[in-house]
Amino acid sequence: MSSNKKIRNRLNKLFEEIKQTEEPVVLPAEKRSEPTPAPAVELPQKPLYTRSLSPDTLTARPKVTVTESTYAGASTLAVPFQAGEMWNMLQLEHDTTYEWQEEEQNLVRQVADQLGLALQNAQLYQETQKRASELATLNEIVRAVSAQIGLKDVLETAYRQIRALVPVDAFIAALYDEKTNLVSYPLVIDEGIYYDEKPLPLTPTNLTGQTLISGRTIQQFRTPEEAAADTAPDGAIGNKQKTSGSLLFIPLKLGDKTIGCISVQSYTFFAYSPEDIALLESIANQLTIALQNAQLFEEAQRSARQMSAVAEIATSISAILDIQNILNSAAHLTQRRFGLYHAHILLVDKENQNLIVKACGWPEGDPHEGKPTDEHRISISAPKSAVARAAREKKAIINNNVHADPDWGGNPHLPNVQAELALPILAGDQLLGVLNVHSDQLNSFTDIDLSNMTTLAAQIGTSIQNVRLYEQAQARARREQLLREITARVRGSTDPDVILRTAVREVGQALGMQTFIRIGTAEELAKKPGESSPESPAPPPAPSPETGKGKKAGHQPKKAEGEK
């Protein structure tokens, strides 16, 4: 048999054995107790490492090297092989000084090449399996979060799924509002305890702010010494008494826009591997879509609730025919249905110079609830008043952080105000008043609130105008009825004196005041009563039906009983 055929047979046998190593080798029972034979040459008890060379630093295939070992007169044969993109070295050692033949070197070289292919296939298989496992995990997370429609439900589902994959002692979800520059924290969990954190301005110096600004993942691994020294990290939320050892801040990106981030933290040091970070980044990409859908759903739900509230308030006040009752009902229902800290309605005075507080809506249980207003006046020209500005400009004024506004004058009756919205109440282009609402939460009023509140202010204006038109119509109807009655009574006599006295009496009663009729020429009527020309004597008074003469035709209201 030729040497080449021997080599091929040995190679085939060797790689048959390599394939079988996928399953663990179980020794027969009779051999399990046999001790491992001692090696022919005692080697140093040190770990052995394979050497890999990167293609970036390697320009040619490494050469086969044959060397003599430095111990026990052994000799070695080192053969390079490639596995993926890395070059490795297969080294054989002979226990005595040995001259490696060309055929043996060829055999080892072919073994090394096959070993490289086998290792590469194993690596690819492991990567494929790992990728399949990650995709299965991602699909499960997507399925789980997609089944939720509430923002907090989506985040809590993501938290539970992530906790099953990597160590999680603290989990923080942060959402950024570009319009207000505020960061809200809809979910903060630290060692199973939920924390309620208020929105805060974006801070570029802390890790959350850096993640939101850069749009990149930020990782921080503290040593025990660093964690012990950093007892009050910048921007810490949740349990501020403990310092995390491992922190990941992963952006939530929608296209090129960063809408928030999630932070996964552990009190264990160096808890996360690069593979963990890559997996969490993939989860964050899927989570962003679910969060966007949840936000849109909640906005739609909020808008629907507010539109329903506007319809309810409009229906309620449209059936009221008294302006004060309209204002009381509108202020009360606005505060209740919109969940506000306070609401009040102001009307313009007759001179269009001042706004007068006419109705207030207080929270349930507030000591002011149910009490009449003090009709506080605010000048329309007041420079530091949102309601005055809304009246002057006839447009809505929104302030989502009143304490940051130097023009905010404050209100001693409303100590917890954080945000304010003032809307003009109009009838066409005519200013009727202002609807002023307050919240005890920062960043409370959105475009949805502005749109629905504008509709509500218009409904209040329409109801006020309708009542005023109704009252004018009623007054006009009463005057017309009275005119018809006076005309009928006047026409019931042919005596001029009776006609005059009847007219005076009826008009005086209708107007509730003293009424006189003077008869004379235009020149005489131009003079004041009782005034006469020096050339002519004053005319005698018109005769009275009771006396026949000496009285003017007139009417005086009846005096109350006992009045002199």
C-alpha positions in Angstrom: 0.0 0.0 0.0 1.4 3.4 -1.0 2.1 6.0 1.7 -0.4 8.4 0.2 -3.1 5.8 0.5 -2.1 5.1 4.1 -2.4 8.8 4.8 -5.8 9.0 3.3 -7.0 6.0 5.3 -5.7 7.6 8.5 -7.4 10.9 7.7 -10.7 9.2 7.0 -10.5 7.3 10.2 -9.6 10.5 12.1 -12.5 12.5 10.8 -14.9 9.7 11.4 -13.9 10.0 15.0 -14.3 13.8 14.9 -17.8 13.5 13.7 -18.7 11.1 16.4 -17.6 13.5 19.1 -20.9 15.4 18.8 -22.2 12.9 21.3 -20.3 12.4 24.6 -18.1 9.2 24.6 -19.2 6.7 27.3 -16.5 4.2 28.2 -17.4 0.5 28.8 -18.0 -0.3 32.4 -14.9 -2.5 32.6 -12.7 0.4 31.5 -14.1 3.1 33.7 -12.0 2.2 36.7 -8.8 1.9 34.8 -6.3 4.7 35.6 -5.2 7.0 32.9 -1.8 5.8 31.6 1.1 8.1 32.5 2.5 10.0 29.5 5.8 9.0 28.0 7.2 12.4 28.7 6.1 14.5 31.7 5.0 17.9 30.3 4.9 21.1 32.4 1.5 21.6 34.1 0.6 24.8 32.5 -2.5 25.8 30.5 -2.2 25.6 26.8 -3.6 28.4 24.6 -4.2 28.4 20.8 -2.9 31.4 19.0 -5.1 33.3 16.5 -3.9 35.8 14.1 -6.2 38.5 12.6 -6.3 38.8 8.8 -5.7 42.6 9.3 -2.2 41.8 10.7 -1.5 38.8 8.5 -0.4 39.1 4.9 0.5 35.5 4.1 -0.2 32.0 5.3 2.1 31.2 8.3 4.8 28.7 7.6 5.1 25.2 9.0 7.7 25.1 11.7 9.7 22.2 13.0 11.6 22.8 16.2 13.3 21.0 19.0 11.6 21.3 22.4 13.4 22.8 25.3 12.5 19.9 27.6 13.2 16.1 27.6 14.8 16.2 24.1 11.3 16.3 22.5 10.6 17.8 19.0 7.5 19.7 17.8 5.7 20.2 14.5 3.5 23.4 14.2 1.1 23.7 11.3 -1.1 26.7 10.6 -4.8 26.4 9.8 -7.6 28.9 9.2 -10.9 28.9 11.0 -13.2 31.6 9.7 -11.2 34.8 9.5 -8.6 33.8 12.0 -5.3 31.8 11.6 -4.5 29.3 14.3 -1.6 26.9 14.9 -1.8 23.1 15.4 1.3 22.0 17.3 2.4 18.3 17.7 5.0 17.2 20.2 7.2 14.0 20.0 8.6 12.7 23.2 12.1 12.2 21.7 14.2 13.9 19.2 12.5 13.1 16.0 12.8 14.1 12.4 9.4 14.8 10.9 9.1 13.2 7.5 7.5 15.0 4.6 4.6 12.5 4.5 3.9 13.1 8.2 4.0 16.8 7.7 1.5 16.5 4.8 -0.7 14.4 7.0 -0.7 16.9 9.8 -1.2 19.8 7.3 -4.3 18.0 5.9 -5.5 17.3 9.4 -5.1 21.0 10.2 -7.0 22.1 7.1 -9.9 19.7 8.0 -9.8 20.8 11.6 -10.1 24.4 10.4 -13.2 23.5 8.4 -14.7 21.6 11.2 -14.2 24.4 13.7 -15.6 26.9 11.2 -18.7 24.8 10.7 -19.1 24.4 14.4 -18.8 28.1 15.0 -21.3 28.8 12.2 -23.7 26.2 13.7 -23.3 27.7 17.2 -23.9 31.2 15.8 -26.9 30.0 13.9 -28.4 28.3 17.0 -27.7 31.4 19.0 -29.3 33.6 16.4 -32.3 31.4 16.2 -32.6 31.5 20.0 -32.4 35.3 19.9 -35.0 35.6 17.2 -37.3 33.3 19.1 -36.8 35.5 22.2 -37.4 38.6 20.1 -40.5 37.1 18.6 -41.8 36.2 22.0 -41.2 39.7 23.3 -42.8 41.3 20.3 -45.8 39.0 20.7 -46.1 39.8 24.4 -45.8 43.5 24.1 -48.0 43.7 21.0 -50.8 42.1 23.0 -50.7 45.1 25.4 -52.3 48.5 24.4 -51.5 50.6 27.5 -48.1 52.3 27.8 -47.4 51.0 31.3 -48.6 47.5 30.4 -46.2 47.4 27.4 -43.3 48.5 29.6 -44.1 46.1 32.4 -44.3 43.2 29.8 -40.9 44.2 28.4 -39.4 44.3 31.9 -40.6 40.8 32.7 -39.2 39.4 29.4 -35.9 41.1 29.8 -35.5 40.0 33.4 -35.8 36.4 32.1 -32.8 36.9 29.8 -30.3 39.0 31.8 -29.7 40.0 35.4 -32.0 43.0 36.2 -32.1 44.6 39.7 -33.4 47.9 38.5 -35.3 48.8 35.3 -36.1 52.4 34.2 -38.1 53.5 31.2 -37.6 57.2 30.3 -39.6 59.1 27.6 -38.5 62.4 26.2 -40.9 65.3 25.1 -39.0 67.5 22.7 -41.6 70.3 22.9 -41.2 70.8 26.7 -37.7 69.4 27.1 -39.0 67.2 29.9 -38.1 63.5 30.6 -40.9 61.5 32.1 -40.5 58.1 33.8 -43.6 56.0 33.3 -42.0 52.9 34.8 -39.2 52.7 37.5 -38.7 49.4 39.3 -35.8 48.8 41.8 -35.6 45.4 43.4 -39.3 44.8 42.8 -40.4 48.1 44.3 -42.2 50.6 42.1 -41.2 54.3 42.3 -43.3 57.2 41.1 -40.9 59.8 39.6 -42.0 63.2 38.4 -40.9 64.5 35.0 -37.6 66.4 35.0 -35.9 68.7 32.5 -33.4 67.0 30.2 -29.9 67.0 31.9 -27.0 66.5 29.5 -24.6 65.5 32.4 -26.4 62.3 33.5 -26.4 59.0 31.7 -30.1 59.3 30.7 -29.5 62.7 29.1 -26.4 61.6 27.4 -28.2 58.6 25.9 -31.1 60.7 24.7 -28.8 63.4 23.2 -26.4 61.0 21.5 -28.9 58.3 20.5 -26.2 55.6 21.4 -26.0 52.9 24.0 -24.1 53.9 27.0 -22.6 51.2 29.3 -21.0 51.8 32.7 -19.3 49.1 34.7 -18.2 50.3 38.1 -15.6 48.6 40.3 -16.5 47.9 43.9 -14.4 50.9 44.9 -16.1 53.2 42.4 -19.5 52.1 43.5 -18.6 52.7 47.2 -17.3 56.1 46.4 -20.2 57.2 44.1 -23.0 57.2 46.7 -25.0 59.9 45.0 -24.8 59.6 41.2 -26.0 62.5 39.1 -29.7 62.1 38.1 -30.2 58.9 40.2 -33.8 57.8 40.6 -35.4 54.8 42.2 -33.5 53.6 45.3 -31.0 56.4 45.8 -29.5 54.5 48.8 -27.8 51.9 46.6 -25.4 52.3 43.7 -25.6 49.9 40.7 -22.4 48.1 39.7 -23.5 47.5 36.1 -25.5 50.0 34.1 -26.8 49.9 30.5 -28.7 52.8 28.9 -30.2 51.8 25.5 -31.9 54.4 23.3 -35.5 54.0 22.0 -35.2 55.3 18.4 -37.9 56.0 15.9 -36.1 56.6 12.7 -33.5 59.2 13.4 -35.4 60.5 16.4 -34.7 59.3 20.0 -38.0 59.2 21.9 -36.6 57.7 25.1 -34.4 55.0 26.6 -34.5 52.0 28.8 -32.0 51.4 31.5 -31.2 47.9 32.7 -29.0 47.8 35.9 -27.6 45.2 38.2 -25.9 45.5 41.6 -23.6 42.8 40.4 -20.3 44.0 39.0 -19.6 43.4 35.3 -22.9 41.6 34.9 -23.4 42.1 31.1 -21.6 40.7 28.1 -21.4 42.2 24.6 -23.9 39.6 23.5 -26.3 40.8 26.3 -26.0 44.4 25.0 -26.6 43.4 21.4 -29.7 41.4 22.4 -31.1 44.3 24.5 -30.5 46.7 21.6 -32.6 44.4 19.4 -35.3 44.3 22.0 -35.3 48.1 22.3 -35.8 48.4 18.6 -38.9 46.3 18.7 -40.1 47.9 21.9 -40.0 51.4 20.3 -42.7 50.4 17.9 -44.9 49.0 20.6 -44.4 52.1 22.7 -45.3 54.4 19.8 -48.5 52.4 19.2 -49.3 52.5 22.9 -48.8 56.3 23.1 -51.0 56.8 20.0 -53.7 54.6 21.5 -53.6 56.5 24.9 -53.7 59.8 23.1 -56.7 58.6 21.1 -58.4 57.4 24.3 -57.7 60.6 26.1 -59.1 62.6 23.2 -62.2 60.5 23.1 -62.8 60.9 26.8 -62.3 64.7 26.5 -64.6 64.9 23.5 -67.2 63.0 25.5 -66.8 65.4 28.4 -67.2 68.4 26.1 -70.4 66.9 24.7 -71.7 66.2 28.2 -71.0 69.7 29.4 -72.4 71.3 26.3 -75.6 69.3 26.6 -75.9 70.2 30.3 -75.5 73.9 30.0 -77.6 74.2 26.8 -80.7 73.4 28.8 -80.1 76.2 31.3 -81.7 79.6 30.8 -79.8 81.5 33.4 -76.2 82.8 32.8 -75.0 82.3 36.4 -76.2 78.8 36.5 -74.5 78.1 33.2 -71.2 79.3 34.5 -71.5 77.4 37.8 -72.3 74.1 36.0 -69.6 74.6 33.3 -66.9 75.4 35.8 -67.8 72.4 38.1 -68.1 69.9 35.3 -64.9 71.0 33.6 -62.9 70.5 36.8 -64.5 67.1 37.4 -64.6 65.6 33.9 -61.1 66.8 32.9 -59.5 65.8 36.2 -58.2 69.4 36.8 -56.7 71.0 39.9 -59.0 74.0 39.4 -61.2 75.8 36.8 -62.9 79.1 36.7 -64.8 81.3 34.3 -64.4 85.1 34.0 -66.8 87.5 32.2 -66.0 90.9 30.8 -67.7 93.9 32.5 -69.9 96.3 30.6 -67.0 98.7 30.0 -64.8 96.0 28.5 -62.1 97.0 30.9 -62.0 94.2 33.5 -62.5 90.4 33.8 -64.7 89.3 36.7 -64.5 85.9 38.3 -68.0 84.5 38.1 -67.7 80.8 38.7 -65.1 78.3 40.1 -64.7 74.6 39.9 -62.8 73.2 43.0 -61.6 69.6 43.7 -64.0 67.5 45.7 -63.6 68.2 49.4 -61.9 71.5 48.9 -63.1 74.1 51.6 -64.0 76.5 48.8 -66.3 74.0 47.0 -69.9 75.3 46.8 -69.2 78.8 48.0 -70.0 81.8 45.9 -67.0 83.6 44.2 -65.7 86.9 45.5 -66.0 88.3 42.0 -62.3 89.2 41.9 -61.5 91.6 39.1 -58.5 91.4 36.7 -57.7 94.3 34.4 -57.6 93.3 30.8 -54.5 95.4 30.5 -52.7 93.5 33.3 -49.3 92.6 31.8 -48.5 89.5 34.0 -51.9 87.7 33.7 -52.5 84.8 31.4 -56.3 85.4 31.4 -55.8 89.1 30.6 -53.4 88.2 27.7 -55.9 85.6 26.4 -58.6 88.3 26.5 -56.4 90.9 24.7 -55.1 88.6 22.0 -58.3 86.5 21.8 -56.2 83.3 21.6 -55.4 80.5 24.0 -52.4 80.9 26.3 -50.7 77.7 27.5 -48.1 77.5 30.2 -46.9 74.0 31.2 -44.4 75.2 33.8 -45.7 78.3 35.5 -43.0 78.5 38.1 -40.4 78.8 35.4 -42.3 81.8 33.9 -41.1 85.1 35.3 -44.5 86.6 34.4 -46.4 84.1 36.5 -48.0 86.1 39.3 -49.2 83.2 41.5 -52.4 82.7 43.3 -52.6 82.3 47.1 -55.8 80.2 46.7 -54.1 77.8 44.3 -50.7 76.9 45.9 -50.2 73.6 43.9 -50.6 75.0 40.4 -47.9 73.7 38.0 -49.6 74.3 34.6 -52.2 76.8 33.3 -54.4 77.1 30.2 -56.4 80.3 29.5 -58.9 80.3 26.6 -61.0 83.3 25.4 -64.8 82.8 25.3 -66.0 84.4 22.1 -69.3 85.0 20.3 -68.1 85.6 16.8 -65.4 88.2 17.3 -67.0 89.6 20.5 -65.1 88.8 23.7 -67.5 87.4 26.4 -64.9 86.2 28.9 -62.1 83.7 29.6 -62.1 80.0 30.6 -59.1 79.4 32.9 -58.0 75.9 34.0 -55.1 74.7 36.1 -53.2 71.4 36.7 -51.0 70.4 39.6 -48.8 68.4 37.2 -46.0 69.7 35.0 -46.5 69.4 31.2 -50.2 68.6 31.6 -51.7 70.3 28.7 -51.1 68.9 25.2 -52.3 69.8 21.8 -55.3 67.5 22.4 -56.2 69.4 25.6 -55.9 72.7 23.7 -58.2 71.5 20.9 -60.9 70.1 23.1 -60.8 73.0 25.6 -61.1 75.4 22.7 -64.2 73.6 21.7 -65.5 73.7 25.2 -64.9 77.5 25.5 -66.8 77.9 22.2 -69.7 75.9 23.6 -69.8 78.0 26.8 -69.8 81.2 24.7 -72.6 79.9 22.5 -74.7 79.1 25.6 -74.1 82.5 27.1 -75.0 84.2 23.9 -78.1 82.1 23.5 -79.3 83.1 27.0 -78.6 86.7 26.3 -80.5 86.6 23.0 -83.3 84.7 24.8 -83.5 87.4 27.5 -83.5 90.1 24.9 -86.3 88.4 23.0 -88.3 87.9 26.3 -87.8 91.6 27.1 -88.9 92.7 23.6 -91.9 90.4 23.8 -92.9 92.0 27.2 -92.5 95.5 25.8 -94.6 94.7 22.8 -97.3 93.1 25.0 -97.2 96.1 27.3 -97.5 98.5 24.3 -100.5 96.6 23.0 -102.2 96.8 26.4 -101.5 100.6 26.8 -102.7 101.2 23.3 -105.9 99.3 24.0 -106.5 101.3 27.2 -105.7 104.6 25.5 -108.0 103.9 22.6 -110.8 103.1 25.1 -111.6 106.8 25.7 -112.4 109.8 23.5 -111.7 112.4 26.2 -108.2 113.9 25.5 -107.6 114.5 29.2 -108.4 110.9 30.1 -106.3 109.7 27.2 -103.3 111.7 28.5 -103.7 110.6 32.0 -104.2 106.9 31.0 -101.0 107.0 28.9 -99.0 108.6 31.7 -100.2 106.1 34.3 -99.6 103.1 32.1 -96.1 104.2 31.0 -95.2 105.1 34.6 -96.3 101.7 35.8 -94.5 99.9 33.1 -91.2 101.8 33.7 -91.6 102.0 37.5 -90.8 105.7 37.6 -92.5 109.1 37.7 -93.8 110.1 34.3 -95.2 113.5 33.1 -96.6 114.7 29.8 -96.1 118.3 28.9 -98.2 119.9 26.1 -97.2 123.1 24.4 -95.4 124.7 21.5 -92.0 123.6 20.4 -90.6 126.8 22.0 -92.4 126.1 25.2 -91.3 122.5 25.4 -87.7 123.5 24.8 -87.8 125.3 28.2 -87.3 123.5 31.5 -90.5 122.7 33.4 -91.7 125.7 35.4 -89.6 128.2 33.4 -91.6 131.0 31.7 -90.8 133.9 29.4 -90.7 137.4 31.1 -92.9 138.8 28.3 -95.7 136.3 29.0 -97.1 134.8 32.2 -96.7 131.2 32.8 -99.6 129.1 31.5 -101.9 127.7 34.1 -101.5 124.0 34.9 -103.7 121.5 33.1 -107.0 120.9 34.9 -107.2 117.8 37.0 -110.2 115.4 36.7 -110.4 115.5 40.4 -110.3 119.3 40.7 -111.0 120.4 37.2 -107.9 122.6 37.1 -104.5 123.4 38.6 -102.6 120.0 38.1 -100.3 118.6 35.4 -101.0 115.3 33.8 -98.6 112.9 35.5 -98.1 109.6 37.3 -96.2 108.7 40.5 -95.4 105.2 41.6 -97.5 103.9 44.4 -95.8 104.3 47.8 -95.2 101.2 50.0 -97.4 100.8 53.0 -96.3 103.1 55.8 -94.3 105.3 53.5 -94.9 109.0 53.7 
